[in-house]
Amino acid sequence: MNTSLRLAAVAVVSLLLGASVSYFFSSNKSAQDSAVAAEKAPLYWVAPMDANYRRDQPGKSPMGMDLVPVYQEAEADDPGAVRISPQVVNNLGVRTARVEKRVLNSEILTVGYVQYDQDQLVHIHPRVAGWVEQLFVKAAGDPVQKGEPLYALYSPQLVNAQEEFLMATSRDDARLEAAAVSRLQALHIDDLFISQLRASRKVKQRVLFRAPQTGVVDNLNIREGFYVEPGTTMMSIGTLAEVWVLAEVFERQANLVKLGQPVKMRLDYMPGRVWSGQVDYVYPTLDPETRTLRVRLRFSNNDKVLRPNMFAQVQIHIAADAPGIVVPRAAVIRTGHQDRVVLALGDGRFKSVEVVIKRWQENFAEVSEGLKEGDLVVTSAQFLIDSESSKASDFLRYDNSPEPPASVSTRAVIDTVMAGMGMVKLTHQPIPEWDWPEMTMMFILADGIDIESLSAGMKVNIEIRKRDDDYEIIELSEVAEVAP
């Protein structure tokens, strides 16, 4: 009997202990499930086809689709990361690319203007005062050959110089003759004219001046009968065997341009043809108005198709010194004060990070800070994902602010009543709920508001409601005075 009672007591105790242990584990599991559920509570619900449509509870999108929850990333080592449903990622068409290390040979695309080779441009000035008796070139752009006559000049000084030369030669004084020849040469009298003068021994009233080089006439500033004197720029003669192109480079790219860099040039009037040249000179100063650096390029022009003042499209090739971290250009989000990319962390997690761009190419950008080789960056739909992450330094911002109210009330003064259109123009007070300042706007009046009773200058209380793409006044009542 005692044995039976003892066995029964043991059985009762075992049942009680088992129930207690079972209750303990059951309670602990329930607590863990509650913690996990609390940790994974959605921040908000978003429409699958419109990431800007958000609600604080489940429901339907404007297109009748179920709203998708967006969760806050719980890991402490990934501040600012957000988790997006795979359905939303698929609907947005998110594409990614690997960050890689490569040599990025970039290009500077700019514009330029063809000019004469200034090293070969000759300006024609008289050495004496006189009158242009005859002009052999009639217009700027006329071609001339070296030695061809340009103009004939009458000058009392030239007449006197010829007479002195004839007197010196008649005296058979070598020193006096040499001095007279030197004076004629100093006045730009060529050797052919001096030889003819020595042979004819007749003073010429008109002295012929010839082209010092082959080229084309530019800046023709004289006509027959003009009075000229030393310092007068009569014309210029430029050559077209080689031309300069002055290109403009933005200030931020100035440090990339070096002497000798290869350059390619295209002209609109000759599509398909490419000229090859090089950077000949980098000017030391920037244009104060355009904030650009002038770069001089040199091109051969044997067929004379490049003409001064032509507009050119220029590509300056910049060779990289060493491999760098490179991302697709489409992955970079540019703002007024920083550049960012969106990292794909896996499992639907994304994070916006700040990067420093070292240089740009047509399809790629070299990053000096913010990324490492092998990172996965988003190349499409990154703007929508970036809106879920912050552009602050720690990128730790989630949009938990309440939805703005659908309607607001304020006071206003009616400026104009447009009865035929069912609208009024009024100046309303600031509306902090919608972050509106005081301003003058046009509003539609809802049905039921007697527009005939309204007039310009009336002070009113209004209630405004957003309706699709415009705003509607749904209530309006007159007041004695609008508060300041």
C-alpha positions as CSV (number, residue, x, y, z in Angstrom):
1,M,0.0,0.0,0.0
2,N,2.8,2.4,0.9
3,T,4.5,1.5,-2.3
4,S,1.4,2.3,-4.4
5,L,0.9,5.6,-2.7
6,R,4.6,6.4,-3.3
7,L,4.3,5.6,-7.0
8,A,1.1,7.7,-7.3
9,A,2.8,10.7,-5.7
10,V,5.8,10.4,-8.1
11,A,3.4,10.3,-11.0
12,V,1.6,13.5,-9.9
13,V,4.8,15.3,-9.3
14,S,6.1,14.3,-12.8
15,L,2.9,15.6,-14.4
16,L,3.2,18.9,-12.6
17,L,6.8,19.3,-13.5
18,G,6.2,18.4,-17.1
19,A,3.4,20.9,-17.3
20,S,5.6,23.6,-15.8
21,V,8.5,23.0,-18.2
22,S,6.1,22.9,-21.2
23,Y,4.5,26.2,-20.0
24,F,8.0,27.8,-19.6
25,F,9.1,26.9,-23.2
26,S,5.8,27.8,-24.6
27,S,5.8,31.2,-22.9
28,N,9.4,31.8,-24.0
29,K,8.6,30.9,-27.6
30,S,5.6,33.2,-27.6
31,A,7.8,36.0,-26.2
32,Q,10.3,35.4,-29.0
33,D,7.7,35.4,-31.7
34,S,6.3,38.6,-30.3
35,A,9.7,40.2,-30.4
36,V,10.3,39.1,-33.9
37,A,6.9,40.3,-35.0
38,A,7.6,43.7,-33.4
39,E,11.0,43.9,-35.0
40,K,9.6,43.0,-38.4
41,A,6.7,45.4,-38.2
42,P,6.4,47.3,-41.6
43,L,7.3,51.0,-41.7
44,Y,4.4,51.6,-44.1
45,W,2.7,50.1,-47.1
46,V,3.4,51.1,-50.7
47,A,1.7,50.6,-54.0
48,P,3.5,48.1,-56.2
49,M,3.4,50.4,-59.2
50,D,3.9,53.7,-57.5
51,A,6.5,54.0,-54.8
52,N,5.2,57.5,-53.8
53,Y,1.8,56.1,-52.8
54,R,2.2,55.2,-49.1
55,R,-0.3,54.3,-46.3
56,D,0.2,53.4,-42.7
57,Q,-1.9,50.3,-42.9
58,P,-2.7,47.5,-45.5
59,G,-5.1,48.3,-48.3
60,K,-5.5,48.8,-52.0
61,S,-3.6,51.0,-54.4
62,P,-5.4,53.4,-56.8
63,M,-5.0,50.6,-59.4
64,G,-6.7,48.0,-57.2
65,M,-3.6,46.1,-56.2
66,D,-2.7,45.0,-52.7
67,L,-0.3,47.4,-51.0
68,V,3.2,45.9,-50.2
69,P,4.8,46.4,-46.8
70,V,8.2,48.1,-46.5
71,Y,10.4,47.0,-43.6
72,Q,13.1,48.8,-41.7
73,E,16.4,47.0,-41.7
74,A,17.1,45.8,-38.2
75,E,20.9,45.2,-38.4
76,A,22.9,47.7,-36.4
77,D,25.8,47.6,-38.9
78,D,23.7,48.8,-41.8
79,P,22.2,52.1,-40.8
80,G,20.0,53.7,-43.5
81,A,19.4,50.4,-45.3
82,V,15.8,49.6,-46.4
83,R,14.2,46.4,-47.3
84,I,11.9,46.3,-50.4
85,S,9.6,43.5,-51.4
86,P,10.7,41.4,-54.3
87,Q,7.5,42.2,-56.0
88,V,8.2,45.9,-55.9
89,V,11.8,45.3,-57.0
90,N,10.5,43.3,-60.0
91,N,7.9,46.0,-60.9
92,L,10.4,48.8,-60.8
93,G,12.8,46.9,-63.1
94,V,15.8,47.2,-60.8
95,R,19.1,46.3,-62.5
96,T,22.5,46.1,-60.9
97,A,26.2,46.1,-61.9
98,R,29.4,45.1,-60.2
99,V,31.9,47.8,-59.2
100,E,35.2,46.9,-60.9
101,K,38.7,48.2,-61.1
102,R,39.9,49.3,-64.6
103,V,41.9,51.9,-66.4
104,L,39.5,54.6,-67.4
105,N,40.7,56.6,-70.4
106,S,38.3,59.5,-70.4
107,E,37.5,62.2,-72.9
108,I,36.7,65.9,-72.7
109,L,34.0,66.8,-75.1
110,T,33.9,70.5,-75.9
111,V,33.7,73.0,-78.8
112,G,36.3,75.1,-80.6
113,Y,36.8,77.7,-83.3
114,V,39.2,77.5,-86.2
115,Q,41.7,80.4,-86.5
116,Y,44.7,81.3,-88.5
117,D,48.1,80.1,-87.3
118,Q,49.1,83.2,-85.4
119,D,52.7,82.3,-85.7
120,Q,52.4,82.7,-89.5
121,L,50.1,85.7,-89.5
122,V,51.8,88.8,-90.9
123,H,50.4,92.4,-90.4
124,I,51.2,95.0,-93.0
125,H,52.1,98.5,-91.7
126,P,53.6,101.5,-93.6
127,R,56.9,102.9,-92.4
128,V,56.1,106.4,-93.8
129,A,53.0,108.7,-94.1
130,G,51.4,108.9,-97.5
131,W,48.5,108.1,-99.8
132,V,47.4,104.8,-101.3
133,E,47.5,105.5,-105.0
134,Q,46.7,102.0,-106.2
135,L,45.3,98.9,-104.4
136,F,45.9,95.4,-106.0
137,V,43.8,93.4,-103.5
138,K,40.2,94.3,-103.3
139,A,38.7,92.2,-100.5
140,A,39.5,90.2,-97.5
141,G,40.0,86.6,-98.3
142,D,41.8,87.2,-101.6
143,P,44.7,84.8,-102.2
144,V,48.1,86.3,-102.7
145,Q,51.5,84.8,-103.6
146,K,54.8,85.9,-102.2
147,G,56.2,88.8,-104.2
148,E,52.8,89.9,-105.8
149,P,52.0,93.6,-105.6
150,L,49.7,94.7,-102.7
151,Y,49.5,98.5,-103.1
152,A,51.3,101.5,-104.5
153,L,52.1,104.4,-102.1
154,Y,52.9,108.0,-102.7
155,S,55.0,109.6,-99.9
156,P,57.2,112.6,-99.8
157,Q,59.5,110.7,-97.5
158,L,60.0,108.0,-100.1
159,V,60.7,110.6,-102.8
160,N,63.3,112.2,-100.7
161,A,64.9,108.9,-99.9
162,Q,65.2,108.0,-103.6
163,E,66.8,111.4,-104.4
164,E,69.4,110.9,-101.6
165,F,70.2,107.5,-103.0
166,L,70.8,108.9,-106.5
167,M,72.9,111.7,-105.1
168,A,75.0,109.2,-103.1
169,T,75.6,107.0,-106.2
170,S,76.6,110.0,-108.3
171,R,79.3,111.0,-105.9
172,D,80.9,107.6,-106.0
173,D,81.1,107.4,-102.2
174,A,80.7,103.9,-101.0
175,R,79.9,104.8,-97.4
176,L,77.3,107.4,-98.5
177,E,75.7,105.0,-100.9
178,A,75.5,102.2,-98.3
179,A,73.8,104.6,-95.9
180,A,71.3,105.6,-98.6
181,V,70.5,101.9,-99.4
182,S,70.1,101.2,-95.7
183,R,67.5,104.0,-95.4
184,L,65.5,102.7,-98.4
185,Q,65.6,99.2,-96.9
186,A,64.5,100.5,-93.5
187,L,61.5,102.1,-95.3
188,H,60.6,98.6,-96.7
189,I,61.8,99.3,-100.2
190,D,62.8,95.9,-101.7
191,D,66.0,95.1,-103.5
192,L,64.2,94.9,-106.9
193,F,63.0,98.5,-106.6
194,I,66.5,99.6,-105.6
195,S,68.1,97.9,-108.6
196,Q,65.6,99.4,-110.9
197,L,66.2,102.9,-109.4
198,R,70.0,102.4,-109.8
199,A,69.5,101.5,-113.4
200,S,66.9,104.1,-114.5
201,R,68.2,106.9,-112.2
202,K,64.6,108.3,-112.2
203,V,62.7,109.0,-109.0
204,K,59.3,107.3,-108.9
205,Q,56.4,109.0,-107.3
206,R,54.6,105.7,-106.6
207,V,56.4,103.0,-104.8
208,L,55.1,99.4,-105.1
209,F,54.9,97.2,-102.0
210,R,54.7,93.4,-102.4
211,A,53.4,90.5,-100.3
212,P,56.0,89.1,-97.9
213,Q,54.5,85.6,-97.9
214,T,51.9,83.4,-99.7
215,G,48.5,83.3,-98.0
216,V,45.1,85.0,-97.9
217,V,44.3,88.6,-97.1
218,D,42.6,89.3,-93.8
219,N,41.5,92.5,-92.1
220,L,41.7,94.7,-95.2
221,N,41.4,98.2,-93.7
222,I,42.3,100.4,-96.6
223,R,41.0,101.5,-100.0
224,E,42.5,103.5,-102.9
225,G,43.0,107.1,-101.8
226,F,43.4,106.4,-98.1
227,Y,45.9,108.4,-96.2
228,V,48.1,106.2,-94.0
229,E,50.9,106.7,-91.6
230,P,53.1,104.6,-89.4
231,G,51.0,102.5,-87.0
232,T,48.1,102.1,-89.5
233,T,47.2,98.4,-89.8
234,M,46.6,98.2,-93.6
235,M,45.9,94.4,-93.9
236,S,47.0,91.0,-92.6
237,I,48.2,87.9,-94.5
238,G,47.6,84.5,-93.0
239,T,48.5,81.0,-94.2
240,L,46.1,78.0,-94.2
241,A,48.7,75.2,-94.4
242,E,48.2,74.7,-90.7
243,V,45.5,76.2,-88.4
244,W,44.8,76.7,-84.8
245,V,41.6,75.7,-83.0
246,L,40.8,77.4,-79.7
247,A,38.8,75.1,-77.5
248,E,37.1,75.9,-74.2
249,V,37.4,73.5,-71.2
250,F,35.3,73.8,-68.1
251,E,37.1,74.8,-64.9
252,R,36.5,71.5,-63.2
253,Q,38.4,69.7,-66.1
254,A,41.3,72.1,-66.3
255,N,43.7,69.9,-64.3
256,L,43.2,67.0,-66.8
257,V,44.5,68.9,-69.9
258,K,48.2,68.5,-70.7
259,L,50.5,69.4,-73.6
260,G,50.7,66.8,-76.3
261,Q,47.5,65.0,-75.6
262,P,45.9,63.6,-78.8
263,V,42.8,65.4,-80.0
264,K,40.1,64.6,-82.6
265,M,38.0,67.2,-84.3
266,R,34.8,67.0,-86.3
267,L,32.9,69.7,-88.3
268,D,29.2,69.8,-89.0
269,Y,29.7,70.7,-92.6
270,M,31.8,67.6,-93.3
271,P,30.1,64.7,-91.5
272,G,32.1,61.6,-91.2
273,R,35.5,63.2,-91.5
274,V,37.8,63.3,-88.5
275,W,40.9,65.5,-88.0
276,S,43.7,64.4,-85.7
277,G,45.9,66.8,-83.8
278,Q,47.3,67.5,-80.4
279,V,47.1,70.0,-77.6
280,D,49.6,72.7,-78.6
281,Y,49.2,75.1,-75.7
282,V,47.2,75.5,-72.5
283,Y,46.5,79.2,-71.6
284,P,47.5,80.2,-68.1
285,T,44.2,82.1,-67.2
286,L,40.5,81.4,-67.2
287,D,37.9,83.5,-69.0
288,P,36.3,85.5,-66.2
289,E,32.8,85.5,-67.9
290,T,32.5,81.8,-69.0
291,R,34.8,80.3,-66.3
292,T,36.4,78.2,-69.0
293,L,40.1,77.5,-69.8
294,R,41.3,78.1,-73.3
295,V,43.3,75.3,-75.0
296,R,45.1,75.8,-78.3
297,L,45.0,72.8,-80.7
298,R,47.0,72.5,-83.9
299,F,45.8,70.7,-87.1
300,S,47.3,70.3,-90.5
301,N,45.2,71.8,-93.3
302,N,46.9,70.9,-96.6
303,D,43.7,70.7,-98.5
304,K,42.5,74.1,-97.2
305,V,39.1,72.9,-96.1
306,L,39.5,74.3,-92.5
307,R,38.6,77.9,-92.6
308,P,38.9,80.6,-89.9
309,N,35.9,81.1,-87.6
310,M,34.5,77.6,-88.3
311,F,32.7,75.9,-85.4
312,A,34.2,72.5,-84.4
313,Q,33.4,69.7,-82.1
314,V,36.5,68.6,-80.1
315,Q,37.4,65.4,-78.2
316,I,40.5,65.6,-76.0
317,H,41.7,62.1,-75.0
318,I,42.8,61.8,-71.3
319,A,44.9,58.7,-70.5
320,A,44.6,57.4,-66.9
321,D,47.7,57.0,-64.9
322,A,46.6,53.8,-63.0
323,P,43.5,51.5,-62.6
324,G,40.7,53.0,-60.5
325,I,37.3,52.0,-59.0
326,V,34.8,52.4,-61.9
327,V,30.9,52.3,-61.9
328,P,28.5,52.7,-64.7
329,R,27.6,56.4,-65.2
330,A,23.9,55.6,-65.0
331,A,24.4,54.4,-61.4
332,V,25.4,57.9,-60.1
333,I,22.7,60.1,-58.6
334,R,23.9,63.7,-58.9
335,T,22.7,66.5,-56.6
336,G,23.7,70.0,-56.0
337,H,26.1,69.2,-53.1
338,Q,27.0,65.5,-53.4
339,D,27.0,62.4,-55.6
340,R,25.4,59.1,-54.4
341,V,24.9,55.5,-55.5
342,V,22.5,52.9,-54.3
343,L,24.2,49.7,-53.0
344,A,22.3,46.4,-53.4
345,L,23.1,44.5,-50.1
346,G,21.1,41.3,-51.0
347,D,17.8,39.9,-49.7
348,G,15.9,42.9,-51.0
349,R,18.0,45.3,-48.9
350,F,19.4,48.6,-50.4
351,K,21.4,51.5,-49.0
352,S,22.3,54.9,-50.4
353,V,25.9,55.9,-50.0
354,E,27.8,59.1,-50.8
355,V,30.7,58.8,-53.3
356,V,33.4,61.2,-54.6
357,I,33.7,61.2,-58.4
358,K,37.3,61.6,-59.7
359,R,36.6,61.7,-63.4
360,W,33.8,61.0,-65.9
361,Q,33.7,59.1,-69.2
362,E,30.9,58.7,-71.7
363,N,29.6,55.5,-70.0
364,F,31.6,55.2,-66.8
365,A,32.6,57.2,-63.7
366,E,35.8,56.7,-61.6
367,V,35.1,56.8,-57.9
368,S,37.8,57.9,-55.5
369,E,35.8,57.4,-52.2
370,G,32.7,55.5,-51.1
371,L,32.9,52.2,-52.9
372,K,35.2,49.2,-53.1
373,E,35.8,46.6,-55.9
374,G,33.1,44.0,-56.0
375,D,30.2,46.1,-54.6
376,L,26.9,45.7,-56.3
377,V,25.3,49.1,-57.4
378,V,21.8,49.8,-58.8
379,T,21.8,51.1,-62.3
380,S,18.1,51.6,-62.9
381,A,15.2,52.8,-60.7
382,Q,17.8,54.0,-58.2
383,F,16.1,57.3,-57.8
384,L,13.0,55.6,-56.3
385,I,15.1,53.5,-54.0
386,D,17.2,56.4,-53.0
387,S,14.1,58.2,-51.8
388,E,13.8,55.6,-49.1
389,S,17.2,56.2,-47.8
390,S,18.7,59.5,-46.6
391,K,21.3,61.9,-48.1
392,A,22.4,62.8,-44.6
393,S,25.9,61.8,-43.4
394,D,24.8,58.6,-41.7
395,F,22.0,57.9,-44.2
396,L,19.6,57.1,-41.3
397,R,16.3,58.6,-42.1
398,Y,13.0,56.9,-42.6
399,D,9.9,58.7,-43.7
400,N,7.6,58.1,-40.7
401,S,6.0,61.5,-40.9
402,P,2.2,61.5,-41.0
403,E,0.4,61.9,-44.3
404,P,-0.5,65.6,-44.9
405,P,-4.2,66.3,-44.4
406,A,-6.5,66.0,-47.4
407,S,-8.1,69.4,-46.7
408,V,-7.0,72.5,-44.8
409,S,-8.6,75.7,-43.7
410,T,-7.3,79.3,-43.9
411,R,-8.3,82.9,-44.5
412,A,-7.9,84.8,-47.7
413,V,-8.9,87.9,-49.7
414,I,-10.6,87.4,-53.1
415,D,-8.8,89.2,-55.9
416,T,-10.9,88.2,-59.0
417,V,-14.1,86.3,-59.5
418,M,-14.4,84.3,-62.7
419,A,-18.1,83.4,-62.7
420,G,-18.1,81.9,-66.2
421,M,-15.3,79.4,-65.3
422,G,-16.5,78.7,-61.7
423,M,-13.1,79.9,-60.3
424,V,-11.7,82.6,-58.1
425,K,-8.3,84.1,-57.8
426,L,-7.4,84.9,-54.2
427,T,-4.5,85.6,-51.8
428,H,-4.4,83.2,-48.9
429,Q,-2.5,83.1,-45.6
430,P,0.4,80.6,-45.1
431,I,-0.8,77.0,-44.8
432,P,1.8,75.1,-42.6
433,E,0.0,71.8,-43.0
434,W,1.0,71.7,-46.7
435,D,4.1,73.8,-46.3
436,W,2.6,76.6,-48.4
437,P,3.7,80.2,-47.9
438,E,1.4,83.2,-48.4
439,M,0.6,83.4,-52.1
440,T,-1.9,84.2,-54.8
441,M,-3.6,81.2,-56.6
442,M,-6.5,80.2,-58.8
443,F,-9.0,77.8,-57.2
444,I,-12.0,75.9,-58.5
445,L,-15.2,76.3,-56.5
446,A,-17.2,73.2,-55.5
447,D,-20.8,72.8,-56.4
448,G,-23.0,74.5,-53.8
449,I,-20.9,77.6,-53.4
450,D,-22.8,80.7,-54.6
451,I,-20.3,82.4,-56.9
452,E,-22.7,85.2,-57.6
453,S,-22.5,86.4,-54.0
454,L,-18.7,86.8,-54.2
455,S,-16.8,89.9,-55.2
456,A,-13.3,91.2,-55.4
457,G,-11.9,92.4,-52.1
458,M,-14.1,90.1,-50.0
459,K,-12.4,88.6,-46.9
460,V,-13.3,85.0,-46.5
461,N,-12.6,81.7,-44.6
462,I,-12.0,78.9,-47.0
463,E,-11.5,75.1,-46.8
464,I,-9.3,73.7,-49.6
465,R,-9.2,70.1,-50.8
466,K,-6.7,68.6,-53.2
467,R,-8.5,67.1,-56.2
468,D,-6.4,65.1,-58.7
469,D,-4.0,67.7,-60.2
470,D,-5.6,70.8,-58.9
471,Y,-7.2,72.3,-55.7
472,E,-10.8,72.9,-54.9
473,I,-12.5,75.2,-52.4
474,I,-15.2,73.1,-50.7
475,E,-16.4,75.6,-48.1
476,L,-16.4,79.4,-48.1
477,S,-17.7,82.0,-45.7
478,E,-17.3,85.7,-45.4
479,V,-15.5,87.2,-42.4
480,A,-15.2,90.8,-41.1
481,E,-11.4,90.9,-41.2
482,V,-8.5,88.7,-42.2
483,A,-6.0,88.3,-39.4
484,P,-2.4,89.5,-40.2
